[in-house]
Amino acid sequence: MARWLPRSTDLTRFCQKLNRVKTLEADMMETSFNRCLSTIDLTLLGIGGMVGSGLYVLTGTVAKEIAGPAVIVSFIIAGFASLLAALCYAEFGARVPKTGSAYMFTYVSVGEIWAFLIGWNVLLEYMIGGAAVARAWSGYLDSIFNHKIKNFTETHVGTWQVPFLAHYPDFLAAAILLVATAFISFGAKVSSWLNHVFSAVSMGVILFILIMGFVLAQPKNWSAQEGGFAPYGLSGIMAGTATCFYAFVGFDVIAASSEEARNPQKAVPRAIAFSLGLATGAYILVSMVLTLMVPWHTLDPDSALADAFYRRGYSWAGFLVAAGSICAMNTVLLSNLFSLPRIVYAMAEDGLFFQVFSRVHPRTQVPVIGIVVFGLLMALLALVFDLEALVQFLSIGTLLAYTFVAASIIVLRFQQQKADGPTQPAGSQPNPEQREGIAAPELKEYESFSDKLQLVGSDKSKEHREPGQLKAAFEPYLEFLSDFYPGEVVTVAVVTLMVSAVCLCSILVFGNTHLHLPTWSYSLLLVLFSLGFVLSLLLIWAHEQQRSTQTFQIPLVPLSPALSIVLNIYLMLKLSYMTWLRFAIWLILGLLVYFGYGIWHSKENLRESRPQRVSARYVVFPSGSLEETVQAVQPSPQPAAGLPDTDTTEVKR
């Protein structure tokens, strides 16, 4: 029976395959896409991705059914959590100006299987986002015509009474997605121009809503007679926050478009900051106006803003709001259809997804096949699924992507620095550690013996320590950690931090409700898991980070990414169990695709299978004494059965 069991070496090799990282090109500015987008283009693309159905639909839905007027607080918390995630995206987008967004960021720092799962979930995120916005677009247009489209469809086509499916097929939503797909296929410049037009109209409508809304505001709608400001309490606010995350998922379209930006090192961070700040302010102010105009419990979830103006006697204003909201939703459709094929392209280009999606049209310089195929899939989702079910499913994929990007930032900061910037001079050849983007391997290799002599001299002076090594100030107290390779302890600490965050948030969410823990055990578990989280954070902080680069870097690492991780995990656990069940099914399908196709066709797998021709190198074996043995390893066509012949030289410090 033992012969059927896998050997430890096979298991080790298999785990290494799952966790291999992407090899980046020497010149990351080289691309088959057209670098034509400016900072303004990216900013408007991000605003268009965030300000759409979340503003015109979710504000009413969350206010009436989940949080009441405290939806304002939900948007503030969701905006803060999104800011932490957005800063992580900004750093990655500037340092790795390649399309792929969270998928690419995870691949270059954490590992292949995690990158694939993130990319697989991002695909679902964009498909659901586009379908949900298309249904909201259809509902608003239908409200302008007094629901005649809905009544006609129900009468002549019929209705469904199936959970998570729409009551009737929405042919209008499917049609608008097909039209948007056709426009996206013409290239990035056409998409950007359309986005500018719709964004200008949308921002004009938002300004009108705020002015008219504050004129018609009635503070009594927040009074106790109407249920108060937070009728559903803190639990309702946090549940509303998880749903409100749908409003902010659009900023990652900027990172996904970095390969088409003219100057991604500066444009991507600026565009993310500008767009997220403007969108968050718009959500907070519009939520305030909406709940002050009419009582929150009388809102129409399908078209809250337009209905509020109709009920206050301004029918013309309601018509204007409905028309403007359609323009805003068009920008969201464009941003989703713009980003999704580029994520698919990145995965296909790396060999993890079907190669047909990596083809770029030579004239329009966009992945036309991916645009058409996934545009059709979006149209199918919009045709049959219910909006609320789609929104819940969207939130969990987004939060998971944010969590992994935040963890990737920590891992990246404490890895061996690949280069001073995102690009390298022409003709330069990065060393293996730089190309892989990982910590130093077991054997340190140097092209010449003089390189090793310089290293010994620098080690003597202790003036410079590599990223991932223990700081000199902590060496007397944590001397046992000095035996590990740079970045190894940090990686283990990041895993421990995430496990502690999951346990801590599970106790906070389920401790009193589902687990019914007594007070003493509830408090004890909170203290233990909080202690594990803080100790992991301090252990990471005790190691050296990469030095400042010319591109944007998120401040307060590892604290800022750690806060993003714990907040994202908490919000994920607030989602319903049915959302988790559907998410698990989607992950299983993703694993089938990865192990059936991706792991075998991965470019990293093909690169590993190529024979490596090694010239003379100096290999340093670390020892516990003050001496290191330097061996000049010469390749031999017929190696002996015993140890290889080596020339040995001792270097004394």
N, C-alpha and C positions, 0 to 999 in steps of 0.2 A: 504493500500500500504506500510505502514511503516514496517509491519511485514516482508516484503521481503527484506528490507534493512539490510545489515550486521551491527551488533553491533560494537561499538568502541573497545570492548575487543576482539572480533573476528578478527578485522582488525589488532589490535596490536599483537595478537598471530601469525597471518599470516605473518606479517612483521618480527617478531622475527624468524620464521622458515626460511624465505628467507635469513636472515643475520646471522644465527648461524655459528660459526666457528668450525673447526675440532679439535677434542680432540686428542692430541698426546700421544703416548705411553711413559711410564716412561723410557724405554730403546729404543732409536731411532736407535741404531746400530743393533738391532735384525731384521732379514729380511729372507724371503724365497728365495731371490736371492743369487747368489754366489759372495761374495766380493773378487774379484780377479784382479781389475784394479788398476794400479799404476798411479803416476803423469804423467809419459811419455805416458802411454796408453791413458789417458784422453786428454793430450795435442795433440797427433796425431789424436785422434778422433775429437777434435775441429777443428784442421787445415783441416782435411779431410772434415768436414762439411761445411767449409767456402770457401776453395779453390777448385773450380770445374767449373761449367758452368758460374758462375759469373765472373771468370777470363778469360775464353776462349770464352765466348759468349757475356755477358753483356757489357764488355769493348767496343767491336765494335759496339753493338747496341746503347748504350747511346752516344758514341762519334759521330756517324754518324747522328742520328735522334733527339737527345735531347740537348746535351751540347757541342759538338765539342771537341777540345783538353782540354777544361775546365772540362772534365770528371775527371781530376786529382783532381780538387777542390771538385767536387761532392763526390769523394771517401774519401777525407779528412774530410769533414763535416759528411758524413755518418759514418766514423770510429769514430769520436769524439762522436757523438750521441750514437753509439753502445757501446763505452767505458763507458759512464754514465750508460747505461742499464746493461752492463756486470758487473760492480761493484756491482749493486743491486743483480744480480743473484749470484755473488760470495758470498755475505754475507748470503743470504738465503740458498744457497747450503751448506755452512759450518755449519750453525746453525740448519738447518732442512735437514739432509742427507737422504731424502726419494725421491723416484722416483716420477715424476709428474711435475717437472719444474715449470713454471708460474702458472699452475693450483694449485699445492700444496701450493705455496707461498701465493697465494690469499686466499686460503681456510683457512689457519691458522691465517690470520690477518684481512681480510676484511669481507668475508661472503660467504655463500654457493652458492647463485645464481650467484654471480659475478665470483666465481671460476669455476662454471660449464660453463658459457659463455666463459671464457678464455680458459678452456680446450677444449671446442667445437671448438673454432677458431684455437687452436694449432693443433688439429686433421687435420683441413683443411690445415693449413700451411704446415704440414709435407707431407700430401698427394700431394698437389700441388708441393711442393719442389721436391719430388721424381719423379713425372711425368714430370716436366719441365726439370730436369737433364737428365732423360731417353731420352727425345726427343732431347736434345742437344747432348747426347752421340750418338744417332742414326745419327744425321746430320753430326757429325764429321767423323764417320766411313764411311758414304756414300760419303763424300768428298774425302776420300782416294781412293775410287773406282770410282771416276769421276761421282758421282750421278747415278750410274747404278741401285742401289736399289730403289731409288725414281722413276726413269723412268719405271722400271719394274712394280712397284706397281700401278702407274698411268695408265699404259697401260692395265694391266690385271685385276685390281680391280676397278679403276675409281677414280674420284675426287669429292670433295664437294665444294659448294660455299655458305657456311653458316657462318655468323659472329661468331667469337670466336671459331670456329672449325678449325681443320687442313684441308689443301687442300686435303689430302689423309690419309687413316688410316696407322699409323706407327706401323706395326707389330714387327719391330725390337726393338723399345723402350719397347713395352709390354713384349717381350721375355726376355730382359735383366733384367727387374724388377722381373720376375718370377724366374729367375736363382738366383738373389741376395736374394730373399725371402727364397729360399731353403738353402742357406749358413747361413743366419741369424738364421735359426731355430736350428742350431747345438749348439748354446750357445755363451756366451760372449767371451770366450777365442778364439774360431774359428773366430768370427767377428773381434776381436782385432788383431789377427795375419794377417788376410787378409788386414785390414786397414793399418797395418805397411808396408806391401809390396807395396801396391799401393801408400801410402804417400811418401815413399822413392823415387819411380820412378817419382812421380809428382814434388817433390822438386828439383830433378835433372834436369827435363825439364825446370822448372822455372829459375833455375840458368843459363841454356844454353840460354834461351830466353833473359835474361837480358844482358849477355855478348855479344851475337851476335847482339842484338838490338841496343845497344849503339855503336857498331862498325859501323852499317849501318845507324845510325841516321843522319837526315838532318834537321837542324834548320829552313830552309826555309819553311818547312811544317807548321810552326806556324806563318808565316808571313801574312801580310794583303792581299797579292796576293792570298793566299789560304783560305781567310775568317777570319783570325785572330785567337787568342787564345780562345776567348769566343764569337763565332758568334751568339749564341742565348741569350746572356746577362745573367743577374742575375736570371731571371725567368727560363731560361733553366738550369742553374746550380742547382737551388733548385729542379726543376722537376727531373733532373737527380739524385739528392741526394735521393729522395724518391724511385726511381727505384733501385738505388745502394744498398739500404738496403737489397735487396735479397742476396747480397754477404755476409752479416755478420750474417745471421740468424742461422748459424751453431753452434755458441758458446753455445747456450742453450742446445745442446746435452750433454754437460759436466754436467750441472745441472741435466738433466734428468737421467744421469747415476750415480748420487752420491750414490744411494743405492747399487751399485756394486763396489764402490771404497773401497780400503783397509783402507785408512785414509782420509775420506772426508773433515774433518776440515781443513787440510792443502792442500790436493791434489786439491780440487775443485777451490779455489781461484788462486792457482799458475797456474793450467792448463788453466783457463780462461784468465789470464793475458798474458801468453806466447803465446797461440794460436791466440788471437786477435791481439797482437802486430805484430806477424809474418805475419798474413794474411793481415793486413792493409798495411804494408810495401810492400808486394808483389803486391797488387792491384795498389798502387800508382806508383810503378816503372814500372810495365807492361803497365799501361795506358800511361805513359810517352814514353816508348819505341815504343809502337804501333803507336801513333800519330806522332812520329818523323820519323818513317820508311817510311810511305806513307801518302799522304794527307788524312785528316780525312773524307772528303766527298766522297772518292772513296773506303772506307772500305766495305767489305762484312760482313753484320751483322751475317750471319749464321756461318762463320768460319773465323773471322777477322785475327787472328794471323797466322794461316797456310797460308791463302791467301796472307798476306803481305810478307811472305818469298818467296812464289812462284813468286810473281810479282817482287821481287828484284833479281831474278835469282838463288835462293837457293832452288831448288825444294826438294832436300834431307832434308834440314832443315825443310821445311814445312811438309814433311812426318813425321819427328821425332816429331814435335810439335803436329801434329794431333794424333799420337800414344800416346804421353805423356798425352795429354788432356783427352783421354779416360780413362787412369788410374786415373787421378784426379777426373773425374766424377764418377768413381766406388766408390771412398771413400765417395763422397756425397751420393750416393745411399745407401751405407752401413750405414752411420750415420743416414739418414732419416728412413730407415727400422729398425734400431736399437732403435731409440727413440720413434717412433710412438706407437708401441705396449705397451711400458712402460707407456706412458701417458694414454692410454686406460685402462691398468691394474690398474693404480692408481685411475681412476674414477670408474671403476667397483668394486674395492676393497672397496671404500667408499660407494658403493650402488647407485651412481648417474648415472651409465651406466649399461648395461646388464651384469649380473653376470657371464655369460659364459666366458667373456674376463678376468676374474680375476684368471683363472686357470693357474697354473704354472706347467710345465712338471717336474716330479720328477727327471729325469735323466739330462736333459740339463739345468734345472733351468731357463727357459725362458718362457714367455707367448706365447706358440706355436699357439694357436687359433687366438689370436690377430695378430700375425705376418702373418699368412696365409690369413686371411680375408682382412686385410688392404693392404697386398701386392697385392691381386687381384684387389682391388679398385684402387690402384695406377696404375696398368697395364691398367685398363680400361680408366682412365683419360689420360694416355700417348697415348693411341690408337687414341683418337678422338679430343683432345683439342689443341689449338694453344699456343705456348710458351709464346708470349708476353702477351696474355690475362691472362695466369696463373701467370706470374710474377707480374702483377699489383694486382691481387687478393691476392697474397702471402704477399705483402708489408703491406697491411692494417691490416691483422691479426697479423703480427709480431709487428707492431707499437702499436697496441692496447694492446698486451701482455706486451710490454715494459712499457707502461704507467701505467698499473695496478700494475706491480711489483714495479715500482718506488713509487707509492702511498702506496703500502703495506709496503715498507721499512719505510716510515714516520710513519705510524700507528703503526708498530711493535716497533719502537724505543721509542715511548711515551706510550706504554702499560705497565702494570704490568709485571715485569720480571719473567719469568717462572722458570728459573734456572740459575746458573752461567755458564752453558755450554749446549751443545746440548744433553748431556746424564746425567742421574742421578744415584746415587749409587743404587746398587741392594737392593731391599727391601724397598726403600723409597717410600712414598706415597705423590704425589703432592697435594696441596690443590685445591679446585674447581677453584679458579681464575687462578692458574697455568695451570691446565689441559685445561681449555677453551682458555687460551691465550688472555683474554680480560681484560678490566679495571675492577676495583673493582665494584661489584654489589651494589644495593641499601643498602643491609644489610650486614655489615661486621661481619663475623663469626669467633670465636676463640674457640679452643678446650678447653682452660682452662681460668680461671679468671686471673691467673698470666700473661698469654700472654697479656691481655688487660692492666694490670698494667704496663708492660714493654713498651707497646705502648704509654701510657700516659706519661711515663717518657721521652721517646724519642721525643714526640711531644713538651714537655716542653722545651727541650733544643734546638729544631729547627735545630739540626745538620744534620739531614737526611730527605730528602723529597722523596716521591715515584715518579717514572716516571709518567709523565702526569700531575703532579701538577705544579702550578705556581711557578716560581722561587722567592726566598725571596726578591731579589732586586726589583722586579716589583710589589710586593704585595701592597705597599702604593699607586701606581698609577692605578692598575687594581684589586682593592680589590673585586669588584663585581664578578670577575671570580673565586674567591676562593670558592664560594658556589657550583660549579659544581664538579662532580666526576672526579677523575683522568683520563685523556685521552679523556673526553667528548668534551672539547673545541677544542682539537687538531683534533678530527675527523671532527667536523663541519668546522674547518679552512681548512682541506685538501679538503673537498667537495667544499668549496668556492674558494680555489686556482684552482681546476680543472675547475670549471665553468668560472672563470676569464680567465684562459688560453685558453679555447675554444672560448670565446668571443673575446679575444685579437687577436688570430690567425685568426679568421674569418674576422675581420676587415682588418688585414694585407693582407690576400689572396684575399678577395672578395670586399674590400672597394672601390677600384678604377675601378675594371673591371666589376663585376656583379652588385654591388649595386649603382655605380656611385655617391658616396657620395661627397658633396662639401668639399672643403679643411678644412673649420672650423669645420664641424661635424666629419670629419675623424680624425682630430687632437684631438678633444675633447673626442671622444670615445676611442682613443688610450690611452690618459692620464687617463681616468676613469678606464678602465679595467687594465691598468698597475698598477695603484694605488691599486686596489683591490687585484691584484696578490701579490704585495709587502707587503701590510698590512697583508694578510693571512700568508705570509712567516714569517713576524716578530712576529705574534701572536703565531705561532707554536714554533718559536725559544725561546719565553719567557717562555716556560715550560721545566720542567726537563726531560732529556733523561735517558734511561737505562745506567747503568755504563758499562764501557768497559768489554768485555768478553774475553775469551781465544781464540775465533775464530775471523776470519777476519771481520772487520767492514768498511763500506764505509765512507770516510772522508767527512767533511763539510755537515752533515745532519742538516737541511733539504734543504740546497741550492743545492747540487748535484742532488738529486732526483727531485727537482722542475724544474731544468734546463732540465733534461731528459724528464719530463712531457710536458713542453711547446714546446720543439723541436720535440718530437714525434707527438704531436697534429698538429703542423704546417705542418709536412710532410704528415700526413694523409689527411689534407685538400687540399694538392696539387694533390692528386690522382683524377682520372676522376670520373664523376658522375655515369657512368656505373659500376665502381668498387664498389662504395657505394651502388648502387642498388642491385647488386648481394650479397654484404655483408649483407645487410638488410634481404634479402630472407633467407640467411643461418642462421642468428640470429633467425628469426621467426621459422625455422625448429628446431633449438636448444631449443627454449622455449617450443615448443610442446613436445619434448622429455623429458625435465626437468619436466614440470607439468604433463605429462602423466605417467612418470616412476620414475624419479630421486627423486622428493620431497617425494614420498611415501616410497621408498626403501632405502633412505639415512640411514646410520648407526647412524648418529646423531639423526634422527627422531625416530629410534627404541630405542635409548638410552633414549630419553626424555619420551617415552611412558612407560618405566619400572617404577614400583613404587619405590619411594625413602624411605628407612628406615633411620630415623634420630635419632641419640642418643642425649644425653644432650649436648647442645651447648650454648654459650654465644652470644647473638645477641645485637649489639650496635646500638641504634637509635640516629643519630646526632641531636643536638639541637643548638639553637642560643646562649645559655649562656655558662658560663665556666664549666657547669656541664654536664655530660652525664649519662643517665640512662642505667644500665646494667641489662638485664633480662635473667634469666636462664630458657629457654623454655624446658619444659618436654613434650615428646610425650604422648598423651592421647588416649586410644582406643575409647573413646566416648566423643568427644569435646562438651562442653556446647554450648548453643545457643548464649550466649553472648561472652564477651571477655575471652581469656584463662587465667587460673590461673597462676600467675607468682610470682617469688620471686624477689623483687626489691632491688637493692643496689645502692647507690649513690657514685660516685667516684669524688672527688674534685681535681682539678688541683692545 
